[in-house]
Amino acid sequence: MKFENDAERIAMIVSINSIIGNLLLSLGKLIAGFIAQSAAMVSDGIHSASDVFGTLIVMAGVKFSNKASDEEHPYGHERIECIAAILLAIILTIIALLIGYSGYEKIVGDPAELEVPGQLALWAAIISIVAKEAMFWYTRNAAQKINSGALMAEAWHHRSDAFSSIAVLVGIGCAMFLGERWRVLDPIAAATVSVFIALVAYRLAMPSIRELLEVALPDDVTAEMGGVIGRVDGVCAYHHLRTRKNGNVYIMD
């Protein structure tokens, strides 16, 4: 595979590793959820499966955003990363609504139809928490190294999975050990997963939307730019400084 630069190479390697990890986790959690009859674990497995599609979107965004500038795109193609992050947020929102509705149906349904989750689901939740937290730090470090917004979004997606798996662990554990009246906590945990997914979708979408709207850079960055301008020989003062973010670079006029 040919890469435009080191940043693209790092992003693609991390993304491929994420796909492999999420495929294994998703398969394991779905099998555990169905065998142990846990709605929460099945929902968590679907969540992990969505990560695979999200990572593919990130890979496409990174690949195209690193293309060199041309006559039609003098500022480069970095904004494609924003589009990738927003698409990922839309996918997550749809998944959150589907999981939330499924959990709601079980919560308001007949309690006698709720099954006691098996221990396999409990162990699957523990493994998921450890694995997703490790993937978060791995992806976060790579994102900081290459200053990639899309890759950082993917890192926080991993962190959201770890948090949702904690909620799943609590729900499954309570449904298993606290008696029949507490079995409803398993679908409640499934619905809680949908809330975490929706929050992450919001967190992913907003920075990209702000970038597409060309919101000015933070005051501390603008002040730093002003200091650089002031140190140029022959410059007495400056005015009408306009700043914006374009992918992983800052632009000022």
Sequence and secondary structure as in RCSB ss.txt:
>XXXX:A:sequence
MKFENDAERIAMIVSINSIIGNLLLSLGKLIAGFIAQSAAMVSDGIHSASDVFGTLIVMAGVKFSNKASDEEHPY
GHERIECIAAILLAIILTIIALLIGYSGYEKIVGDPAELEVPGQLALWAAIISIVAKEAMFWYTRNAAQKINSGA
LMAEAWHHRSDAFSSIAVLVGIGCAMFLGERWRVLDPIAAATVSVFIALVAYRLAMPSIRELLEVALPDDVTAEM
GGVIGRVDGVCAYHHLRTRKNGNVYIMD
>XXXX:A:secstr
   SSHHHHHHHHHHHHHHHHHHHHHHHHHHHHHHHT HHHHHHHHHHHHHHHHHHHHHHHHHHHTS   SS TT
 STHHHHHHHHHHHHHHHHHHHHHHHHHHHHHHS GGG     HHHHHHHHHHHHHHHHHHHHHHHHHHHHT HH
HHHHHHHHHHHHHHHHHHHHHHHHHHHS GGGTTHHHHHHHHHHHHHHHHHHHHHHHHHHHHTT    HHHHHHH
HHHHHTSTT        EEEETTEEEE 
